Amino acid sequence: MKPLFAAAALALVLTASAQAAPLNAPATLKVIDAQLDRDYPALEAVYKTIHAHPELAFQEVQTAKTLATEMRALGFTVTEGVGKTGVVAILKNGEGPKVLIRTEMDGLPMEEKSGLPYASRATAIWRDGQTFVAHSCGHDIHMAAWLGTARQMVAMKSKWKGTLVFVAQPAEEVIGGAKAMLADGLWDKIGGKPDYGFALHVGPGVAGEISYKAGVISSTSDGLDITFNGRGGHGSMPSTTIDPVMMAARFTVDVQSVISREKDPAAFGVVTIGSIQAGSAGNIIPDIARVRGTIRTQDDAVREKILDGVKRTAKAVVDMAGAPPADVKLNPGGKMVVNDQTLTERTAAVFKAAFGARAVAQTTPGSASEDYSEFVIAGVPSLYFGIGGFDRATIEKAKAEGKTPPSNHSPYFAPTPEPSIRTGVEAMTLAVLSVTAK
């Protein structure tokens, strides 16, 4: 039995040595803020450049080049073109845990209407032709905070140990970039799977606040793409046609009964139709109508019920119209992000010590989806947390007008840069130090 006890004792010693030292969060926050005072002008300049020149999924060529250049200047070893346009930047600092810090790079195929002096007027070729492009989800804020965190960790290199893996991921908006990077051998490129992972997201909450939750933190996302096949003709003679526009309209309304009448009211589930395309003129009934949307859930059984309901609704609409079968494509997307319980508790303690009441525990998962889940599924214990994006004056003004601040994916979504970026840098740096501090 002695060898067994000796082995157990050695394991305890090794485990203890691998753990980060206790972090004095309030004192560390002061150090971070002092460095931020020096760094912020440069971070804001990069933020405004990226905001004004967004790029779509797997097209983030200039964005990736900007981030790679910044990271090389800080002394990171940088690999570009991972998963097509992804960037991986590594900084080694002795024995210790390997920590992944992820940002997304892609913008959205939509027009920005924020009115900002540096608002995007960029355009690009997308699935249906030329489109405007905008950073209306906040990935520009994320990238600035990511760069700011890298600057902090370089400045405090004597205070931590381990290997940092900063990942700039393409194509989060189409739920494909994380999988592409993993398929391109991300773990091999960084010398093995990370011990921990962190990511953040800005939202329409109060700038300066941080939110977190152990367990499920986001929803699944499935793409819905249905083409209703009709028989076109003259608008004055609908009886000679099978009208696909009517089918698309009926489906868009009727599919909501799957949510209101088939799903448990207490369970989360959303079907959103975001695009209906049909026809070329007001007096022509077209041959086809295309409906596209998303399905979001937080439970596998609910997901299957809704997917089945979508297919049944499409078939019923077609049968009612006496039309040929519809082309129904349901494309699996992002899975739920599940935060590691132990890592969440450890980081939350640091957040509370540093930010006090500004660190807020979420009680329910968010309704949006996120392909950071691919890293979690691949076995990386992770914490995905939120930061607020609007100063209190903006929020109070909206309330006084009976409105809410614009949410992510709104053409008016424009987080207040400085408090959002500063909070992102503060929180992410503290999170990384919580597992790497000497």
Sequence and secondary structure as in RCSB ss.txt:
>XXXX:A:sequence
MKPLFAAAALALVLTASAQAAPLNAPATLKVIDAQLDRDYPALEAVYKTIHAHPELAFQEVQTAKTLATEMRALG
FTVTEGVGKTGVVAILKNGEGPKVLIRTEMDGLPMEEKSGLPYASRATAIWRDGQTFVAHSCGHDIHMAAWLGTA
RQMVAMKSKWKGTLVFVAQPAEEVIGGAKAMLADGLWDKIGGKPDYGFALHVGPGVAGEISYKAGVISSTSDGLD
ITFNGRGGHGSMPSTTIDPVMMAARFTVDVQSVISREKDPAAFGVVTIGSIQAGSAGNIIPDIARVRGTIRTQDD
AVREKILDGVKRTAKAVVDMAGAPPADVKLNPGGKMVVNDQTLTERTAAVFKAAFGARAVAQTTPGSASEDYSEF
VIAGVPSLYFGIGGFDRATIEKAKAEGKTPPSNHSPYFAPTPEPSIRTGVEAMTLAVLSVTAK
>XXXX:A:secstr
 HHHHHHHHHHHHHHHHHS     HHHHHHHHHHHHHHHHHHHHHHHHHHHHS   TT  HHHHHHHHHHHHHTT
 EEEEEETTTEEEEEEEESSS EEEEEEE   BSS   S  TT    EEEETTEEEE B TTSHHHHHHHHHHHH
HHHHHTGGGB EEEEEEEES TTTT HHHHHHHTTHHHHTTS  SEEEEEEEEEEEBT EEE SEE SBEEEEEE
EEEE B EETT GGGSB HHHHHHHHHHHTHHIIIIIS TTS EEEEEEEEEE SSTTEE SEEEEEEEEEESSH
HHHHHHHHHHHHHHHHHHHHHT    EEEEEE     EE HHHHHHHHHHHHHHHGGGEEE SS  SSB TTHHH
HHTT  EEEEEEEEE HHHHHHHHHTT     TT TT    HHHHHHHHHHHHHHHHHHHHB 
